Amino acid sequence: MATRNRNDWIEFDQKHVWHPYASVTRPLPVYPVVSAKGVRLTLADGRELVDGMASWWAVIHGYNHPVINEAIRSQLDRMAHVMFGGLTHPAAVSLAEKLVEMTPTPLTRVFFADSGSVSVEAALKMALQFHVARGDGSRRRMLTVRRGYHGDTFGAMAVSDPENGMHHLFSGILPQHLFADAPCCVRDEDWDDSDIASMRALFEAHGDEIAAVIIEPLVQGAGGMRFYCAEYLRQTRALCDRYGALLIFDEIATGFGRTGTLFAMDQAGVVPDILCLGKALTGGYMTLAAVLTNDRTAEGVCSGEPGLFMHGPTFMANPLACAAARASIDLLLESPFKERVQSIENHFKSALESCRDYPHVADVRVKGAIGVVELTRPVDMEWIEEEFVKRGVWIRPFGKLVYLMPPFVIEEEDLTRLTDVVVETLKTPKLR
């Protein structure tokens, strides 16, 4: 492929490469990236785009960071990969040590996976095996909330929104779980007990069937970019404890600073039994995820037949990915990330507010380094992406949502460019 000229490889992509969330019969344009550095993507024709997506929210330190580059090079000189079954290696142990150190005390066990979706699959299996091992095999259902999203594999799809999400076509095939009304209360000071009523009612009706609650803390990501208050998590923890269900937090999108604290759960003071991490874990360099549990859960899983957890991705704990992750975490913890995220939040609140006056805008909302403009109807993806690229930014909306989740290291000038383009583009009569 290196010998192909630019037009050849782009043409091959158009004919043969199937991109995510894309049709082969009605393909949308894809924009060819040849390099990336900092917060900029360079296209094959030389144009530069300011990246407002952080490559699906993962590249928190920007692209081509010298510290993470060196960590990978150093690890590569020792070994690129080794199976994790029956073997271990320093990069995995070092990363696990840091994850245990930076998460709440009860979370002491680390199971590595190779993507966010796979980490959710592992978490669901852990919850089910935990109850089977305890002789309570009737607990086979998960409880979650509507408007959620947990991944594209079958177990993850089954606990994502069954009607308005991306997976409704599979609703008759997937396991049937329980869905409470999505939380609505945004601030603790406005808490109304009716917000938890739906979940409480499902526990009252099905408490002996529920293995676990799985939820995205504070931010429902790809299911709608909805924000809700910390009190909902406290109430959910109390219900799980009362009815003997495990609590799973999916912090794949919210972990590592995106909401303003290291983890979103920190804002609620709630600790789950199982925690899923991914995306920004490696700073967006390589695919890697982790599932953390407390001793009670891990030991419970292994207390019954067959005495171990039946899950083992081939590339789990890949040394290159672990080295990148450890370097990324150290970079984050040594940086003023809270101040940076707060600055991004302040900018979004000020710069995007004018969109609220547009007749085709339903809502504008901001939390941490997440800025969302919700329209009254879905956008024309091909048109709006082309407009954004013409204006020198990379922003990829979905459905009715135009949102920004940039790298934390973005400078004010580039951040202003992103928000200016959103405000100006959404002003067009085409969207009315």
C-alpha positions in Angstrom: 0.0 0.0 0.0 3.0 2.3 0.6 3.7 2.3 -3.1 0.2 3.5 -4.0 -0.3 7.2 -4.8 -2.9 9.2 -2.9 -5.7 8.8 -5.3 -5.2 5.0 -5.5 -5.5 4.3 -1.8 -8.4 6.6 -1.3 -10.2 4.9 -4.2 -9.5 1.5 -2.8 -10.9 2.6 0.5 -14.1 3.8 -1.2 -14.5 0.4 -3.0 -13.5 -2.1 -0.3 -13.3 -0.7 3.2 -16.4 -0.8 5.3 -16.4 2.0 7.9 -18.2 2.1 11.2 -21.9 3.2 11.1 -21.7 3.3 7.3 -23.5 1.8 4.3 -21.8 0.2 1.4 -24.8 1.0 -0.9 -25.1 4.7 0.2 -21.6 5.5 1.4 -20.9 8.9 2.9 -17.6 10.6 2.1 -14.6 9.8 4.3 -11.7 12.2 4.7 -8.2 10.8 4.4 -5.9 11.6 7.3 -2.1 11.1 6.7 -0.8 12.5 10.0 -1.8 13.9 13.3 -0.1 16.0 15.9 -1.4 17.9 18.9 -5.0 18.7 18.2 -4.7 18.8 14.4 -5.4 16.2 11.7 -3.6 16.6 8.4 -5.5 15.4 5.3 -4.0 13.9 2.2 -4.5 17.2 0.3 -2.6 19.2 3.0 -5.5 20.7 4.8 -5.4 20.8 8.6 -8.5 20.2 10.8 -8.8 21.1 14.5 -10.1 17.9 16.1 -13.1 18.4 18.3 -13.8 14.7 18.8 -10.5 13.5 20.4 -11.0 10.4 18.2 -14.2 9.3 19.8 -13.2 11.0 23.1 -10.0 9.0 23.7 -7.0 11.3 22.7 -7.0 13.4 25.8 -3.3 14.5 25.5 -3.5 15.2 21.8 -1.9 13.2 19.0 1.8 12.1 18.6 2.7 12.8 22.2 6.5 12.3 22.7 6.1 10.7 26.2 3.6 8.1 25.1 5.6 7.6 21.9 8.7 6.8 23.9 6.9 4.5 26.2 5.8 2.4 23.3 9.2 2.4 21.6 10.8 1.3 24.8 8.4 -1.5 25.3 8.7 -2.6 21.7 12.4 -3.2 22.2 11.5 -5.7 24.9 8.4 -7.4 23.4 5.3 -6.4 21.5 3.1 -9.1 22.8 2.9 -12.2 24.9 -0.2 -14.2 25.9 -1.6 -13.4 29.3 -2.8 -16.9 30.0 -0.3 -18.4 32.5 2.2 -15.6 31.9 2.5 -12.0 33.1 4.8 -9.1 32.3 6.0 -5.8 34.0 3.9 -3.5 31.8 0.6 -5.1 32.8 1.6 -5.3 36.5 2.6 -1.6 36.5 -0.6 -0.5 34.9 -2.7 -2.7 37.3 -0.9 -1.2 40.2 -1.6 2.3 39.1 -5.3 1.6 38.4 -5.8 0.1 41.9 -4.0 3.1 43.4 -6.1 5.7 41.6 -9.5 4.1 42.0 -11.5 3.8 45.3 -10.1 1.4 47.9 -12.6 -1.5 47.5 -11.6 -2.0 43.8 -8.6 -4.3 44.1 -8.8 -6.7 41.2 -8.0 -5.8 37.5 -9.1 -7.8 34.5 -7.8 -6.6 31.2 -9.8 -6.6 28.0 -9.2 -5.4 24.5 -12.0 -2.9 24.0 -14.7 -1.0 25.8 -17.4 -3.3 24.5 -15.5 -6.4 25.6 -15.0 -5.0 29.1 -18.8 -4.6 29.3 -19.2 -8.2 28.2 -16.8 -9.3 30.9 -18.5 -7.3 33.5 -21.9 -8.7 32.7 -20.5 -12.3 32.7 -18.9 -11.6 36.1 -22.2 -10.5 37.6 -24.0 -13.5 36.3 -21.3 -16.0 37.3 -21.1 -14.3 40.8 -24.7 -15.2 41.5 -24.5 -18.7 40.0 -21.5 -19.4 42.1 -23.5 -18.4 45.2 -26.3 -20.8 44.2 -28.7 -18.0 43.0 -28.9 -18.8 39.3 -32.3 -17.2 39.1 -30.6 -13.8 38.9 -30.2 -13.7 35.1 -31.4 -10.2 34.2 -29.7 -6.9 34.2 -31.3 -3.6 35.2 -30.3 -0.4 33.4 -31.8 2.9 32.3 -33.2 4.0 29.0 -31.2 6.3 26.7 -28.0 4.4 27.7 -25.3 2.9 25.4 -22.7 0.3 26.4 -21.2 -0.9 23.1 -22.0 -2.8 20.0 -21.4 -6.5 20.9 -24.4 -8.6 21.8 -24.2 -8.4 25.6 -23.6 -4.7 25.5 -26.3 -4.1 22.9 -28.8 -5.9 25.2 -28.3 -3.3 28.0 -28.3 -0.3 25.6 -31.5 1.6 24.9 -33.9 -1.0 23.3 -36.1 1.5 21.4 -34.3 4.8 20.6 -30.7 3.5 20.5 -28.6 2.1 17.7 -29.6 -1.5 18.3 -33.4 -1.6 18.1 -33.2 -3.8 15.0 -31.9 -6.6 17.2 -34.4 -6.3 20.0 -36.1 -9.6 19.2 -32.9 -11.5 19.3 -31.1 -10.0 22.3 -31.6 -11.1 25.9 -34.5 -9.3 27.5 -33.4 -7.1 30.4 -35.1 -4.5 32.5 -35.1 -0.8 31.7 -36.0 2.0 34.1 -36.9 5.5 32.9 -33.8 7.6 32.2 -32.8 9.9 35.0 -33.8 13.5 34.4 -32.7 15.5 37.4 -29.5 17.4 36.5 -28.6 19.0 39.9 -28.6 17.5 43.3 -30.3 20.5 44.7 -33.2 19.9 42.5 -33.5 16.2 43.4 -37.0 14.8 43.3 -37.6 11.3 44.5 -39.8 10.6 41.6 -36.7 10.4 39.4 -35.7 7.0 41.0 -39.3 5.7 41.2 -39.1 3.7 38.0 -36.0 1.9 39.0 -37.3 1.3 42.5 -40.5 -0.2 41.1 -38.5 -2.6 38.9 -36.5 -3.7 41.9 -39.7 -4.3 43.9 -41.2 -6.4 41.1 -38.1 -8.3 40.0 -35.6 -8.0 42.8 -34.9 -11.7 42.9 -34.2 -11.8 39.2 -31.7 -8.9 39.0 -28.0 -9.8 38.8 -26.7 -6.3 38.5 -27.5 -2.7 37.5 -25.2 -1.3 34.8 -25.2 2.5 34.2 -23.0 5.3 32.8 -22.4 7.6 35.8 -23.5 11.2 35.3 -23.3 11.2 31.5 -25.2 9.0 29.1 -22.9 9.2 26.1 -23.7 7.8 22.7 -27.3 7.2 23.8 -28.0 10.9 23.7 -25.3 12.9 25.5 -27.6 13.4 28.5 -26.4 14.6 31.9 -27.9 13.8 35.3 -27.2 14.3 39.0 -25.0 12.4 41.4 -27.9 11.7 43.8 -29.3 9.2 41.3 -26.2 7.1 41.7 -26.4 7.2 45.5 -30.0 6.1 45.3 -29.1 3.3 42.8 -26.3 2.1 45.1 -28.8 1.9 48.0 -31.3 -0.1 45.9 -28.6 -2.6 44.8 -27.5 -3.1 48.4 -31.0 -3.6 49.6 -31.9 -6.2 46.9 -28.6 -8.0 46.7 -27.7 -6.9 43.1 -24.2 -5.9 42.0 -23.6 -2.3 40.7 -21.6 -1.9 37.4 -20.3 1.5 36.4 -19.5 2.0 32.7 -16.9 4.8 32.8 -15.5 4.0 29.4 -16.5 7.5 28.1 -16.4 9.4 31.4 -13.2 8.1 33.0 -9.9 9.9 33.1 -11.0 13.4 33.6 -13.7 14.1 31.0 -16.3 15.3 33.5 -13.9 17.4 35.5 -13.0 14.7 38.1 -10.7 11.7 37.6 -13.8 9.5 37.4 -17.5 10.6 37.2 -18.3 8.5 40.2 -16.0 10.7 42.3 -18.7 13.4 42.2 -21.2 11.1 43.8 -19.0 9.4 46.3 -20.3 6.1 45.1 -18.2 3.0 44.4 -19.5 0.2 42.2 -18.8 -3.5 42.6 -17.5 -3.6 39.0 -15.9 -0.7 37.0 -15.4 -0.7 33.2 -12.7 1.6 31.8 -11.5 2.1 28.2 -11.2 4.9 25.6 -8.8 7.4 27.2 -7.1 4.6 29.1 -4.2 4.6 26.6 -4.6 8.3 25.7 -6.2 7.1 22.5 -3.1 5.3 21.2 -4.2 1.7 21.3 -7.2 -0.4 22.1 -7.3 -1.5 25.7 -9.8 -1.7 28.5 -10.0 -2.8 32.1 -12.6 -4.2 34.4 -11.9 -3.6 38.1 -13.8 -5.4 40.9 -13.8 -5.6 44.7 -12.5 -8.7 46.4 -16.1 -9.9 47.3 -17.1 -9.9 43.6 -13.9 -11.5 42.3 -13.8 -14.2 45.0 -17.5 -14.8 44.6 -17.1 -15.4 40.9 -14.3 -18.0 41.6 -16.1 -19.7 44.5 -18.3 -22.0 42.4 -17.9 -24.2 39.4 -15.5 -24.1 37.5 -13.6 -22.1 40.1 -12.3 -19.5 37.7 -13.6 -16.7 35.4 -14.3 -18.1 31.9 -13.1 -15.2 29.8 -9.8 -14.5 28.1 -9.3 -12.2 25.1 -6.3 -13.2 23.0 -4.7 -9.7 23.2 -5.6 -8.8 26.8 -2.9 -6.9 28.6 -1.0 -6.3 25.4 2.4 -5.0 26.5 2.5 -2.1 24.1 -1.0 -1.0 25.1 -0.2 -1.3 28.8 2.9 0.8 28.4 1.0 3.4 26.5 -1.7 3.4 29.2 0.7 3.8 32.1 2.4 6.7 30.3 -0.9 8.3 29.6 -2.1 8.0 33.2 1.1 9.5 34.5 0.8 12.4 32.1 -2.8 13.0 33.2 -2.0 12.9 36.9 1.0 15.1 36.5 -1.0 17.7 34.5 -3.4 20.4 35.7 -6.2 18.4 34.0 -8.9 19.6 36.3 -8.1 23.2 35.5 -7.9 22.5 31.8 -11.3 20.7 31.8 -12.8 23.5 33.9 -11.5 26.1 31.4 -13.0 24.1 28.5 -16.3 23.9 30.3 -16.4 27.6 31.0 -15.7 28.3 27.3 -18.4 25.9 26.1 -21.0 27.5 28.5 -20.2 31.0 27.1 -19.6 30.2 23.4 -22.4 27.8 22.7 -25.2 29.6 24.6 -26.2 31.7 21.6 -27.3 28.5 19.8 -30.1 28.3 22.3 -31.9 31.1 20.4 -32.0 29.2 17.1 -35.5 27.9 16.4 -34.2 24.5 15.4 -32.2 24.0 18.6 -33.9 22.0 21.4 -31.2 22.3 24.0 -27.6 23.4 24.8 -25.8 21.6 27.6 -22.3 21.4 29.0 -20.5 19.2 31.5 -16.8 19.2 31.9 -15.1 18.9 28.5 -18.3 18.0 26.8 -20.4 20.6 24.9 -23.7 19.5 23.3 -26.1 21.3 21.0 -29.3 19.2 20.5 -31.4 20.0 17.4 -35.0 19.4 16.9 -34.4 16.9 14.1 -31.5 14.8 12.8 -28.7 16.5 10.9 -27.9 15.9 7.2 -24.6 14.1 8.0 -23.0 14.4 4.6 -23.8 18.1 4.3 -22.8 19.1 7.8 -19.5 17.2 7.9 -18.5 18.8 4.6 -19.3 22.2 6.0 -17.2 21.5 9.1 -14.3 20.3 7.0 -14.5 23.3 4.7 -14.2 25.5 7.9 -11.2 23.6 9.1 -12.5 21.5 12.0 -13.4 17.8 12.5 -16.7 17.4 14.3 -18.8 14.3 13.8 -22.5 14.7 14.9 -24.9 11.8 15.4 -28.7 12.0 15.2 -29.9 15.3 16.5 -26.7 16.0 18.4 -23.8 18.3 17.4 -21.2 17.9 20.2 -17.6 18.6 21.1 -15.3 16.5 23.2 -11.8 17.8 22.4 -8.4 16.8 23.8 -7.7 18.4 27.2 -4.6 20.1 25.9 -6.5 22.2 23.3 -5.5 25.9 23.4 -8.0 28.7 23.6 -7.5 29.8 20.0 -8.4 26.3 18.7 -11.2 25.9 21.1 -12.7 29.2 19.9 -12.4 28.0 16.4 -14.4 24.9 17.2 -17.2 26.7 18.9 -17.3 29.5 16.3 -17.7 27.0 13.5 -20.5 25.2 15.4 -22.3 28.5 16.1 -22.0 29.7 12.5 -22.8 26.4 10.8 -25.9 25.8 12.9 -27.1 29.3 12.0 -27.7 28.3 8.4 -31.3 28.2 7.1 -30.7 24.7 5.8 -31.1 23.4 9.3 -34.4 25.2 10.0 
